[in-house]
Amino acid sequence: MSDITESIKKHIANVSIYASRLARMIEKRGKEHDISKLGTEEFDKWVQFTPELKKFTYGTKEYQDVLDTMKELTAIHHANNRHHVQHFKEQGIKGMNLVDLTEMICDWKAASERSNGGNIRESLEKCQKQFNYSDDVKQLLLNTVILLEEENAKRN
């Protein structure tokens, strides 16, 4: 019986270790999120384009027109930041891990809150078409959004 107890305790400890490692990685990603935007390669261009992006709702023609004018900047930014599906080129979302996806959904949620007419649920639909991810992945992302919103409601 004590061998089973020790085995269970060891399993619990190992899960705790892995969960803590992931939590530290996610926390680090949050603190360093989009830090490349403050660097010399990107900063001036973000200063130029961010006010334009904020005027329009994600997924609209007007929003896309602004993105089209900043293709060079977004290519650099995506190459520097693995929380973007575009970072993984051909693999797309299938090249990402859960830490990448966690940072990505936090990014999408925050971006939807700052843009004109932003709606994370609508963004998930638009992004599914753009990035060709499954209904299962979309539901996982939506479940995470709901969890974030519930947690936010508890804190307010």
Phi and psi in radians as a Rosetta constraint file:
Dihedral C 1 N 2 CA 2 C 2 CIRCULARHARMONIC -1.219 0.35
Dihedral N 2 CA 2 C 2 N 3 CIRCULARHARMONIC -0.497 0.35
Dihedral C 2 N 3 CA 3 C 3 CIRCULARHARMONIC -1.108 0.35
Dihedral N 3 CA 3 C 3 N 4 CIRCULARHARMONIC -0.694 0.35
Dihedral C 3 N 4 CA 4 C 4 CIRCULARHARMONIC -1.186 0.35
Dihedral N 4 CA 4 C 4 N 5 CIRCULARHARMONIC -0.755 0.35
Dihedral C 4 N 5 CA 5 C 5 CIRCULARHARMONIC -1.041 0.35
Dihedral N 5 CA 5 C 5 N 6 CIRCULARHARMONIC -0.808 0.35
Dihedral C 5 N 6 CA 6 C 6 CIRCULARHARMONIC -1.116 0.35
Dihedral N 6 CA 6 C 6 N 7 CIRCULARHARMONIC -0.689 0.35
Dihedral C 6 N 7 CA 7 C 7 CIRCULARHARMONIC -1.101 0.35
Dihedral N 7 CA 7 C 7 N 8 CIRCULARHARMONIC -0.757 0.35
Dihedral C 7 N 8 CA 8 C 8 CIRCULARHARMONIC -1.119 0.35
Dihedral N 8 CA 8 C 8 N 9 CIRCULARHARMONIC -0.789 0.35
Dihedral C 8 N 9 CA 9 C 9 CIRCULARHARMONIC -1.081 0.35
Dihedral N 9 CA 9 C 9 N 10 CIRCULARHARMONIC -0.696 0.35
Dihedral C 9 N 10 CA 10 C 10 CIRCULARHARMONIC -1.146 0.35
Dihedral N 10 CA 10 C 10 N 11 CIRCULARHARMONIC -0.731 0.35
Dihedral C 10 N 11 CA 11 C 11 CIRCULARHARMONIC -1.056 0.35
Dihedral N 11 CA 11 C 11 N 12 CIRCULARHARMONIC -0.819 0.35
Dihedral C 11 N 12 CA 12 C 12 CIRCULARHARMONIC -1.031 0.35
Dihedral N 12 CA 12 C 12 N 13 CIRCULARHARMONIC -0.776 0.35
Dihedral C 12 N 13 CA 13 C 13 CIRCULARHARMONIC -1.095 0.35
Dihedral N 13 CA 13 C 13 N 14 CIRCULARHARMONIC -0.740 0.35
Dihedral C 13 N 14 CA 14 C 14 CIRCULARHARMONIC -1.134 0.35
Dihedral N 14 CA 14 C 14 N 15 CIRCULARHARMONIC -0.741 0.35
Dihedral C 14 N 15 CA 15 C 15 CIRCULARHARMONIC -1.059 0.35
Dihedral N 15 CA 15 C 15 N 16 CIRCULARHARMONIC -0.742 0.35
Dihedral C 15 N 16 CA 16 C 16 CIRCULARHARMONIC -1.061 0.35
Dihedral N 16 CA 16 C 16 N 17 CIRCULARHARMONIC -0.729 0.35
Dihedral C 16 N 17 CA 17 C 17 CIRCULARHARMONIC -1.071 0.35
Dihedral N 17 CA 17 C 17 N 18 CIRCULARHARMONIC -0.858 0.35
Dihedral C 17 N 18 CA 18 C 18 CIRCULARHARMONIC -1.136 0.35
Dihedral N 18 CA 18 C 18 N 19 CIRCULARHARMONIC -0.722 0.35
Dihedral C 18 N 19 CA 19 C 19 CIRCULARHARMONIC -1.113 0.35
Dihedral N 19 CA 19 C 19 N 20 CIRCULARHARMONIC -0.710 0.35
Dihedral C 19 N 20 CA 20 C 20 CIRCULARHARMONIC -1.118 0.35
Dihedral N 20 CA 20 C 20 N 21 CIRCULARHARMONIC -0.704 0.35
Dihedral C 20 N 21 CA 21 C 21 CIRCULARHARMONIC -1.072 0.35
Dihedral N 21 CA 21 C 21 N 22 CIRCULARHARMONIC -0.816 0.35
Dihedral C 21 N 22 CA 22 C 22 CIRCULARHARMONIC -1.094 0.35
Dihedral N 22 CA 22 C 22 N 23 CIRCULARHARMONIC -0.741 0.35
Dihedral C 22 N 23 CA 23 C 23 CIRCULARHARMONIC -1.057 0.35
Dihedral N 23 CA 23 C 23 N 24 CIRCULARHARMONIC -0.724 0.35
Dihedral C 23 N 24 CA 24 C 24 CIRCULARHARMONIC -1.135 0.35
Dihedral N 24 CA 24 C 24 N 25 CIRCULARHARMONIC -0.693 0.35
Dihedral C 24 N 25 CA 25 C 25 CIRCULARHARMONIC -1.113 0.35
Dihedral N 25 CA 25 C 25 N 26 CIRCULARHARMONIC -0.764 0.35
Dihedral C 25 N 26 CA 26 C 26 CIRCULARHARMONIC -1.140 0.35
Dihedral N 26 CA 26 C 26 N 27 CIRCULARHARMONIC -0.752 0.35
Dihedral C 26 N 27 CA 27 C 27 CIRCULARHARMONIC -1.073 0.35
Dihedral N 27 CA 27 C 27 N 28 CIRCULARHARMONIC -0.737 0.35
Dihedral C 27 N 28 CA 28 C 28 CIRCULARHARMONIC -1.083 0.35
Dihedral N 28 CA 28 C 28 N 29 CIRCULARHARMONIC -0.758 0.35
Dihedral C 28 N 29 CA 29 C 29 CIRCULARHARMONIC -1.054 0.35
Dihedral N 29 CA 29 C 29 N 30 CIRCULARHARMONIC -0.727 0.35
Dihedral C 29 N 30 CA 30 C 30 CIRCULARHARMONIC -1.085 0.35
Dihedral N 30 CA 30 C 30 N 31 CIRCULARHARMONIC -0.724 0.35
Dihedral C 30 N 31 CA 31 C 31 CIRCULARHARMONIC -1.246 0.35
Dihedral N 31 CA 31 C 31 N 32 CIRCULARHARMONIC -0.526 0.35
Dihedral C 31 N 32 CA 32 C 32 CIRCULARHARMONIC -1.801 0.35
Dihedral N 32 CA 32 C 32 N 33 CIRCULARHARMONIC 0.115 0.35
Dihedral C 32 N 33 CA 33 C 33 CIRCULARHARMONIC -0.946 0.35
Dihedral N 33 CA 33 C 33 N 34 CIRCULARHARMONIC 2.259 0.35
Dihedral C 33 N 34 CA 34 C 34 CIRCULARHARMONIC 0.947 0.35
Dihedral N 34 CA 34 C 34 N 35 CIRCULARHARMONIC 0.447 0.35
Dihedral C 34 N 35 CA 35 C 35 CIRCULARHARMONIC -1.035 0.35
Dihedral N 35 CA 35 C 35 N 36 CIRCULARHARMONIC -0.446 0.35
Dihedral C 35 N 36 CA 36 C 36 CIRCULARHARMONIC -1.109 0.35
Dihedral N 36 CA 36 C 36 N 37 CIRCULARHARMONIC -0.407 0.35
Dihedral C 36 N 37 CA 37 C 37 CIRCULARHARMONIC -1.115 0.35
Dihedral N 37 CA 37 C 37 N 38 CIRCULARHARMONIC -0.405 0.35
Dihedral C 37 N 38 CA 38 C 38 CIRCULARHARMONIC -1.580 0.35
Dihedral N 38 CA 38 C 38 N 39 CIRCULARHARMONIC -0.090 0.35
Dihedral C 38 N 39 CA 39 C 39 CIRCULARHARMONIC -1.434 0.35
Dihedral N 39 CA 39 C 39 N 40 CIRCULARHARMONIC 2.913 0.35
Dihedral C 39 N 40 CA 40 C 40 CIRCULARHARMONIC -1.116 0.35
Dihedral N 40 CA 40 C 40 N 41 CIRCULARHARMONIC -0.506 0.35
Dihedral C 40 N 41 CA 41 C 41 CIRCULARHARMONIC -1.237 0.35
Dihedral N 41 CA 41 C 41 N 42 CIRCULARHARMONIC -0.478 0.35
Dihedral C 41 N 42 CA 42 C 42 CIRCULARHARMONIC -2.060 0.35
Dihedral N 42 CA 42 C 42 N 43 CIRCULARHARMONIC -0.544 0.35
Dihedral C 42 N 43 CA 43 C 43 CIRCULARHARMONIC -0.923 0.35
Dihedral N 43 CA 43 C 43 N 44 CIRCULARHARMONIC -0.958 0.35
Dihedral C 43 N 44 CA 44 C 44 CIRCULARHARMONIC -1.015 0.35
Dihedral N 44 CA 44 C 44 N 45 CIRCULARHARMONIC -0.635 0.35
Dihedral C 44 N 45 CA 45 C 45 CIRCULARHARMONIC -1.257 0.35
Dihedral N 45 CA 45 C 45 N 46 CIRCULARHARMONIC -0.622 0.35
Dihedral C 45 N 46 CA 46 C 46 CIRCULARHARMONIC -1.179 0.35
Dihedral N 46 CA 46 C 46 N 47 CIRCULARHARMONIC -0.650 0.35
Dihedral C 46 N 47 CA 47 C 47 CIRCULARHARMONIC -1.030 0.35
Dihedral N 47 CA 47 C 47 N 48 CIRCULARHARMONIC -0.690 0.35
Dihedral C 47 N 48 CA 48 C 48 CIRCULARHARMONIC -1.225 0.35
Dihedral N 48 CA 48 C 48 N 49 CIRCULARHARMONIC -0.792 0.35
Dihedral C 48 N 49 CA 49 C 49 CIRCULARHARMONIC -1.630 0.35
Dihedral N 49 CA 49 C 49 N 50 CIRCULARHARMONIC -0.448 0.35
Dihedral C 49 N 50 CA 50 C 50 CIRCULARHARMONIC -1.012 0.35
Dihedral N 50 CA 50 C 50 N 51 CIRCULARHARMONIC -0.798 0.35
Dihedral C 50 N 51 CA 51 C 51 CIRCULARHARMONIC -1.048 0.35
Dihedral N 51 CA 51 C 51 N 52 CIRCULARHARMONIC -0.594 0.35
Dihedral C 51 N 52 CA 52 C 52 CIRCULARHARMONIC -1.183 0.35
Dihedral N 52 CA 52 C 52 N 53 CIRCULARHARMONIC -0.783 0.35
Dihedral C 52 N 53 CA 53 C 53 CIRCULARHARMONIC -1.060 0.35
Dihedral N 53 CA 53 C 53 N 54 CIRCULARHARMONIC -0.671 0.35
Dihedral C 53 N 54 CA 54 C 54 CIRCULARHARMONIC -1.140 0.35
Dihedral N 54 CA 54 C 54 N 55 CIRCULARHARMONIC -0.361 0.35
Dihedral C 54 N 55 CA 55 C 55 CIRCULARHARMONIC -1.257 0.35
Dihedral N 55 CA 55 C 55 N 56 CIRCULARHARMONIC -0.418 0.35
Dihedral C 55 N 56 CA 56 C 56 CIRCULARHARMONIC -2.105 0.35
Dihedral N 56 CA 56 C 56 N 57 CIRCULARHARMONIC 2.721 0.35
Dihedral C 56 N 57 CA 57 C 57 CIRCULARHARMONIC -1.429 0.35
Dihedral N 57 CA 57 C 57 N 58 CIRCULARHARMONIC 2.394 0.35
Dihedral C 57 N 58 CA 58 C 58 CIRCULARHARMONIC -0.938 0.35
Dihedral N 58 CA 58 C 58 N 59 CIRCULARHARMONIC 2.355 0.35
Dihedral C 58 N 59 CA 59 C 59 CIRCULARHARMONIC 1.603 0.35
Dihedral N 59 CA 59 C 59 N 60 CIRCULARHARMONIC -0.173 0.35
Dihedral C 59 N 60 CA 60 C 60 CIRCULARHARMONIC -1.398 0.35
Dihedral N 60 CA 60 C 60 N 61 CIRCULARHARMONIC 2.871 0.35
Dihedral C 60 N 61 CA 61 C 61 CIRCULARHARMONIC -1.056 0.35
Dihedral N 61 CA 61 C 61 N 62 CIRCULARHARMONIC -0.726 0.35
Dihedral C 61 N 62 CA 62 C 62 CIRCULARHARMONIC -1.101 0.35
Dihedral N 62 CA 62 C 62 N 63 CIRCULARHARMONIC -0.729 0.35
Dihedral C 62 N 63 CA 63 C 63 CIRCULARHARMONIC -1.095 0.35
Dihedral N 63 CA 63 C 63 N 64 CIRCULARHARMONIC -0.787 0.35
Dihedral C 63 N 64 CA 64 C 64 CIRCULARHARMONIC -1.109 0.35
Dihedral N 64 CA 64 C 64 N 65 CIRCULARHARMONIC -0.638 0.35
Dihedral C 64 N 65 CA 65 C 65 CIRCULARHARMONIC -1.053 0.35
Dihedral N 65 CA 65 C 65 N 66 CIRCULARHARMONIC -0.724 0.35
Dihedral C 65 N 66 CA 66 C 66 CIRCULARHARMONIC -1.136 0.35
Dihedral N 66 CA 66 C 66 N 67 CIRCULARHARMONIC -0.785 0.35
Dihedral C 66 N 67 CA 67 C 67 CIRCULARHARMONIC -1.019 0.35
Dihedral N 67 CA 67 C 67 N 68 CIRCULARHARMONIC -0.677 0.35
Dihedral C 67 N 68 CA 68 C 68 CIRCULARHARMONIC -1.087 0.35
Dihedral N 68 CA 68 C 68 N 69 CIRCULARHARMONIC -0.577 0.35
Dihedral C 68 N 69 CA 69 C 69 CIRCULARHARMONIC -1.358 0.35
Dihedral N 69 CA 69 C 69 N 70 CIRCULARHARMONIC -0.219 0.35
Dihedral C 69 N 70 CA 70 C 70 CIRCULARHARMONIC -2.063 0.35
Dihedral N 70 CA 70 C 70 N 71 CIRCULARHARMONIC 0.508 0.35
Dihedral C 70 N 71 CA 71 C 71 CIRCULARHARMONIC -1.011 0.35
Dihedral N 71 CA 71 C 71 N 72 CIRCULARHARMONIC -0.720 0.35
Dihedral C 71 N 72 CA 72 C 72 CIRCULARHARMONIC -1.086 0.35
Dihedral N 72 CA 72 C 72 N 73 CIRCULARHARMONIC -0.772 0.35
Dihedral C 72 N 73 CA 73 C 73 CIRCULARHARMONIC -1.116 0.35
Dihedral N 73 CA 73 C 73 N 74 CIRCULARHARMONIC -0.818 0.35
Dihedral C 73 N 74 CA 74 C 74 CIRCULARHARMONIC -1.171 0.35
Dihedral N 74 CA 74 C 74 N 75 CIRCULARHARMONIC -0.561 0.35
Dihedral C 74 N 75 CA 75 C 75 CIRCULARHARMONIC -1.098 0.35
Dihedral N 75 CA 75 C 75 N 76 CIRCULARHARMONIC -0.752 0.35
Dihedral C 75 N 76 CA 76 C 76 CIRCULARHARMONIC -1.126 0.35
Dihedral N 76 CA 76 C 76 N 77 CIRCULARHARMONIC -0.817 0.35
Dihedral C 76 N 77 CA 77 C 77 CIRCULARHARMONIC -1.095 0.35
Dihedral N 77 CA 77 C 77 N 78 CIRCULARHARMONIC -0.789 0.35
Dihedral C 77 N 78 CA 78 C 78 CIRCULARHARMONIC -1.109 0.35
Dihedral N 78 CA 78 C 78 N 79 CIRCULARHARMONIC -0.667 0.35
Dihedral C 78 N 79 CA 79 C 79 CIRCULARHARMONIC -1.116 0.35
Dihedral N 79 CA 79 C 79 N 80 CIRCULARHARMONIC -0.548 0.35
Dihedral C 79 N 80 CA 80 C 80 CIRCULARHARMONIC -1.550 0.35
Dihedral N 80 CA 80 C 80 N 81 CIRCULARHARMONIC -0.143 0.35
Dihedral C 80 N 81 CA 81 C 81 CIRCULARHARMONIC -2.416 0.35
Dihedral N 81 CA 81 C 81 N 82 CIRCULARHARMONIC 1.897 0.35
Dihedral C 81 N 82 CA 82 C 82 CIRCULARHARMONIC -1.363 0.35
Dihedral N 82 CA 82 C 82 N 83 CIRCULARHARMONIC 0.008 0.35
Dihedral C 82 N 83 CA 83 C 83 CIRCULARHARMONIC -1.432 0.35
Dihedral N 83 CA 83 C 83 N 84 CIRCULARHARMONIC 0.016 0.35
Dihedral C 83 N 84 CA 84 C 84 CIRCULARHARMONIC -1.739 0.35
Dihedral N 84 CA 84 C 84 N 85 CIRCULARHARMONIC 2.311 0.35
Dihedral C 84 N 85 CA 85 C 85 CIRCULARHARMONIC -0.958 0.35
Dihedral N 85 CA 85 C 85 N 86 CIRCULARHARMONIC -0.660 0.35
Dihedral C 85 N 86 CA 86 C 86 CIRCULARHARMONIC -1.123 0.35
Dihedral N 86 CA 86 C 86 N 87 CIRCULARHARMONIC -0.340 0.35
Dihedral C 86 N 87 CA 87 C 87 CIRCULARHARMONIC -1.034 0.35
Dihedral N 87 CA 87 C 87 N 88 CIRCULARHARMONIC -0.534 0.35
Dihedral C 87 N 88 CA 88 C 88 CIRCULARHARMONIC -1.677 0.35
Dihedral N 88 CA 88 C 88 N 89 CIRCULARHARMONIC 0.153 0.35
Dihedral C 88 N 89 CA 89 C 89 CIRCULARHARMONIC 0.749 0.35
Dihedral N 89 CA 89 C 89 N 90 CIRCULARHARMONIC -1.957 0.35
Dihedral C 89 N 90 CA 90 C 90 CIRCULARHARMONIC -1.113 0.35
Dihedral N 90 CA 90 C 90 N 91 CIRCULARHARMONIC -0.660 0.35
Dihedral C 90 N 91 CA 91 C 91 CIRCULARHARMONIC -1.233 0.35
Dihedral N 91 CA 91 C 91 N 92 CIRCULARHARMONIC -0.535 0.35
Dihedral C 91 N 92 CA 92 C 92 CIRCULARHARMONIC 1.016 0.35
Dihedral N 92 CA 92 C 92 N 93 CIRCULARHARMONIC -2.445 0.35
Dihedral C 92 N 93 CA 93 C 93 CIRCULARHARMONIC -1.091 0.35
Dihedral N 93 CA 93 C 93 N 94 CIRCULARHARMONIC -0.423 0.35
Dihedral C 93 N 94 CA 94 C 94 CIRCULARHARMONIC -1.192 0.35
Dihedral N 94 CA 94 C 94 N 95 CIRCULARHARMONIC -0.302 0.35
Dihedral C 94 N 95 CA 95 C 95 CIRCULARHARMONIC -1.499 0.35
Dihedral N 95 CA 95 C 95 N 96 CIRCULARHARMONIC -0.153 0.35
Dihedral C 95 N 96 CA 96 C 96 CIRCULARHARMONIC -1.495 0.35
Dihedral N 96 CA 96 C 96 N 97 CIRCULARHARMONIC 2.767 0.35
Dihedral C 96 N 97 CA 97 C 97 CIRCULARHARMONIC -1.950 0.35
Dihedral N 97 CA 97 C 97 N 98 CIRCULARHARMONIC 3.103 0.35
Dihedral C 97 N 98 CA 98 C 98 CIRCULARHARMONIC -1.142 0.35
Dihedral N 98 CA 98 C 98 N 99 CIRCULARHARMONIC -0.521 0.35
Dihedral C 98 N 99 CA 99 C 99 CIRCULARHARMONIC -1.166 0.35
Dihedral N 99 CA 99 C 99 N 100 CIRCULARHARMONIC -0.771 0.35
Dihedral C 99 N 100 CA 100 C 100 CIRCULARHARMONIC -1.029 0.35
Dihedral N 100 CA 100 C 100 N 101 CIRCULARHARMONIC -0.837 0.35
Dihedral C 100 N 101 CA 101 C 101 CIRCULARHARMONIC -1.106 0.35
Dihedral N 101 CA 101 C 101 N 102 CIRCULARHARMONIC -0.649 0.35
Dihedral C 101 N 102 CA 102 C 102 CIRCULARHARMONIC -1.131 0.35
Dihedral N 102 CA 102 C 102 N 103 CIRCULARHARMONIC -0.809 0.35
Dihedral C 102 N 103 CA 103 C 103 CIRCULARHARMONIC -1.117 0.35
Dihedral N 103 CA 103 C 103 N 104 CIRCULARHARMONIC -0.702 0.35
Dihedral C 103 N 104 CA 104 C 104 CIRCULARHARMONIC -1.060 0.35
Dihedral N 104 CA 104 C 104 N 105 CIRCULARHARMONIC -0.831 0.35
Dihedral C 104 N 105 CA 105 C 105 CIRCULARHARMONIC -1.211 0.35
Dihedral N 105 CA 105 C 105 N 106 CIRCULARHARMONIC -0.575 0.35
Dihedral C 105 N 106 CA 106 C 106 CIRCULARHARMONIC -1.130 0.35
Dihedral N 106 CA 106 C 106 N 107 CIRCULARHARMONIC -0.703 0.35
Dihedral C 106 N 107 CA 107 C 107 CIRCULARHARMONIC -1.106 0.35
Dihedral N 107 CA 107 C 107 N 108 CIRCULARHARMONIC -0.839 0.35
Dihedral C 107 N 108 CA 108 C 108 CIRCULARHARMONIC -1.092 0.35
Dihedral N 108 CA 108 C 108 N 109 CIRCULARHARMONIC -0.704 0.35
Dihedral C 108 N 109 CA 109 C 109 CIRCULARHARMONIC -1.106 0.35
Dihedral N 109 CA 109 C 109 N 110 CIRCULARHARMONIC -0.833 0.35
Dihedral C 109 N 110 CA 110 C 110 CIRCULARHARMONIC -1.122 0.35
Dihedral N 110 CA 110 C 110 N 111 CIRCULARHARMONIC -0.705 0.35
Dihedral C 110 N 111 CA 111 C 111 CIRCULARHARMONIC -1.126 0.35
Dihedral N 111 CA 111 C 111 N 112 CIRCULARHARMONIC -0.666 0.35
Dihedral C 111 N 112 CA 112 C 112 CIRCULARHARMONIC -1.146 0.35
Dihedral N 112 CA 112 C 112 N 113 CIRCULARHARMONIC -0.488 0.35
Dihedral C 112 N 113 CA 113 C 113 CIRCULARHARMONIC -1.375 0.35
Dihedral N 113 CA 113 C 113 N 114 CIRCULARHARMONIC -0.364 0.35
Dihedral C 113 N 114 CA 114 C 114 CIRCULARHARMONIC -1.737 0.35
Dihedral N 114 CA 114 C 114 N 115 CIRCULARHARMONIC -0.258 0.35
Dihedral C 114 N 115 CA 115 C 115 CIRCULARHARMONIC -1.654 0.35
Dihedral N 115 CA 115 C 115 N 116 CIRCULARHARMONIC 2.714 0.35
Dihedral C 115 N 116 CA 116 C 116 CIRCULARHARMONIC -1.067 0.35
Dihedral N 116 CA 116 C 116 N 117 CIRCULARHARMONIC 2.076 0.35
Dihedral C 116 N 117 CA 117 C 117 CIRCULARHARMONIC 1.243 0.35
Dihedral N 117 CA 117 C 117 N 118 CIRCULARHARMONIC 0.337 0.35
Dihedral C 117 N 118 CA 118 C 118 CIRCULARHARMONIC -1.131 0.35
Dihedral N 118 CA 118 C 118 N 119 CIRCULARHARMONIC 2.458 0.35
Dihedral C 118 N 119 CA 119 C 119 CIRCULARHARMONIC -2.583 0.35
Dihedral N 119 CA 119 C 119 N 120 CIRCULARHARMONIC 1.933 0.35
Dihedral C 119 N 120 CA 120 C 120 CIRCULARHARMONIC -1.053 0.35
Dihedral N 120 CA 120 C 120 N 121 CIRCULARHARMONIC -0.641 0.35
Dihedral C 120 N 121 CA 121 C 121 CIRCULARHARMONIC -1.148 0.35
Dihedral N 121 CA 121 C 121 N 122 CIRCULARHARMONIC -0.746 0.35
Dihedral C 121 N 122 CA 122 C 122 CIRCULARHARMONIC -1.146 0.35
Dihedral N 122 CA 122 C 122 N 123 CIRCULARHARMONIC -0.653 0.35
Dihedral C 122 N 123 CA 123 C 123 CIRCULARHARMONIC -1.084 0.35
Dihedral N 123 CA 123 C 123 N 124 CIRCULARHARMONIC -0.685 0.35
Dihedral C 123 N 124 CA 124 C 124 CIRCULARHARMONIC -1.065 0.35
Dihedral N 124 CA 124 C 124 N 125 CIRCULARHARMONIC -0.674 0.35
Dihedral C 124 N 125 CA 125 C 125 CIRCULARHARMONIC -1.143 0.35
Dihedral N 125 CA 125 C 125 N 126 CIRCULARHARMONIC -0.837 0.35
Dihedral C 125 N 126 CA 126 C 126 CIRCULARHARMONIC -1.114 0.35
Dihedral N 126 CA 126 C 126 N 127 CIRCULARHARMONIC -0.729 0.35
Dihedral C 126 N 127 CA 127 C 127 CIRCULARHARMONIC -1.177 0.35
Dihedral N 127 CA 127 C 127 N 128 CIRCULARHARMONIC -0.587 0.35
Dihedral C 127 N 128 CA 128 C 128 CIRCULARHARMONIC -1.061 0.35
Dihedral N 128 CA 128 C 128 N 129 CIRCULARHARMONIC -0.731 0.35
Dihedral C 128 N 129 CA 129 C 129 CIRCULARHARMONIC -1.181 0.35
Dihedral N 129 CA 129 C 129 N 130 CIRCULARHARMONIC -0.752 0.35
Dihedral C 129 N 130 CA 130 C 130 CIRCULARHARMONIC -1.174 0.35
Dihedral N 130 CA 130 C 130 N 131 CIRCULARHARMONIC -0.757 0.35
Dihedral C 130 N 131 CA 131 C 131 CIRCULARHARMONIC -1.810 0.35
Dihedral N 131 CA 131 C 131 N 132 CIRCULARHARMONIC -0.022 0.35
Dihedral C 131 N 132 CA 132 C 132 CIRCULARHARMONIC 0.991 0.35
Dihedral N 132 CA 132 C 132 N 133 CIRCULARHARMONIC 0.845 0.35
Dihedral C 132 N 133 CA 133 C 133 CIRCULARHARMONIC -1.726 0.35
Dihedral N 133 CA 133 C 133 N 134 CIRCULARHARMONIC 2.755 0.35
Dihedral C 133 N 134 CA 134 C 134 CIRCULARHARMONIC -1.243 0.35
Dihedral N 134 CA 134 C 134 N 135 CIRCULARHARMONIC 2.892 0.35
Dihedral C 134 N 135 CA 135 C 135 CIRCULARHARMONIC -1.081 0.35
Dihedral N 135 CA 135 C 135 N 136 CIRCULARHARMONIC -0.593 0.35
Dihedral C 135 N 136 CA 136 C 136 CIRCULARHARMONIC -1.106 0.35
Dihedral N 136 CA 136 C 136 N 137 CIRCULARHARMONIC -0.768 0.35
Dihedral C 136 N 137 CA 137 C 137 CIRCULARHARMONIC -1.142 0.35
Dihedral N 137 CA 137 C 137 N 138 CIRCULARHARMONIC -0.746 0.35
Dihedral C 137 N 138 CA 138 C 138 CIRCULARHARMONIC -1.026 0.35
Dihedral N 138 CA 138 C 138 N 139 CIRCULARHARMONIC -0.752 0.35
Dihedral C 138 N 139 CA 139 C 139 CIRCULARHARMONIC -1.153 0.35
Dihedral N 139 CA 139 C 139 N 140 CIRCULARHARMONIC -0.694 0.35
Dihedral C 139 N 140 CA 140 C 140 CIRCULARHARMONIC -1.025 0.35
Dihedral N 140 CA 140 C 140 N 141 CIRCULARHARMONIC -0.789 0.35
Dihedral C 140 N 141 CA 141 C 141 CIRCULARHARMONIC -1.134 0.35
Dihedral N 141 CA 141 C 141 N 142 CIRCULARHARMONIC -0.746 0.35
Dihedral C 141 N 142 CA 142 C 142 CIRCULARHARMONIC -1.109 0.35
Dihedral N 142 CA 142 C 142 N 143 CIRCULARHARMONIC -0.758 0.35
Dihedral C 142 N 143 CA 143 C 143 CIRCULARHARMONIC -1.015 0.35
Dihedral N 143 CA 143 C 143 N 144 CIRCULARHARMONIC -0.650 0.35
Dihedral C 143 N 144 CA 144 C 144 CIRCULARHARMONIC -1.209 0.35
Dihedral N 144 CA 144 C 144 N 145 CIRCULARHARMONIC -0.715 0.35
Dihedral C 144 N 145 CA 145 C 145 CIRCULARHARMONIC -1.040 0.35
Dihedral N 145 CA 145 C 145 N 146 CIRCULARHARMONIC -0.807 0.35
Dihedral C 145 N 146 CA 146 C 146 CIRCULARHARMONIC -1.057 0.35
Dihedral N 146 CA 146 C 146 N 147 CIRCULARHARMONIC -0.756 0.35
Dihedral C 146 N 147 CA 147 C 147 CIRCULARHARMONIC -1.045 0.35
Dihedral N 147 CA 147 C 147 N 148 CIRCULARHARMONIC -0.783 0.35
Dihedral C 147 N 148 CA 148 C 148 CIRCULARHARMONIC -1.087 0.35
Dihedral N 148 CA 148 C 148 N 149 CIRCULARHARMONIC -0.738 0.35
Dihedral C 148 N 149 CA 149 C 149 CIRCULARHARMONIC -1.159 0.35
Dihedral N 149 CA 149 C 149 N 150 CIRCULARHARMONIC -0.692 0.35
Dihedral C 149 N 150 CA 150 C 150 CIRCULARHARMONIC -1.124 0.35
Dihedral N 150 CA 150 C 150 N 151 CIRCULARHARMONIC -0.745 0.35
Dihedral C 150 N 151 CA 151 C 151 CIRCULARHARMONIC -1.137 0.35
Dihedral N 151 CA 151 C 151 N 152 CIRCULARHARMONIC -0.695 0.35
Dihedral C 151 N 152 CA 152 C 152 CIRCULARHARMONIC -1.107 0.35
Dihedral N 152 CA 152 C 152 N 153 CIRCULARHARMONIC -0.713 0.35
Dihedral C 152 N 153 CA 153 C 153 CIRCULARHARMONIC -1.117 0.35
Dihedral N 153 CA 153 C 153 N 154 CIRCULARHARMONIC -0.637 0.35
Dihedral C 153 N 154 CA 154 C 154 CIRCULARHARMONIC -1.128 0.35
Dihedral N 154 CA 154 C 154 N 155 CIRCULARHARMONIC -0.599 0.35
Dihedral C 154 N 155 CA 155 C 155 CIRCULARHARMONIC -1.475 0.35
Dihedral N 155 CA 155 C 155 N 156 CIRCULARHARMONIC -0.264 0.35
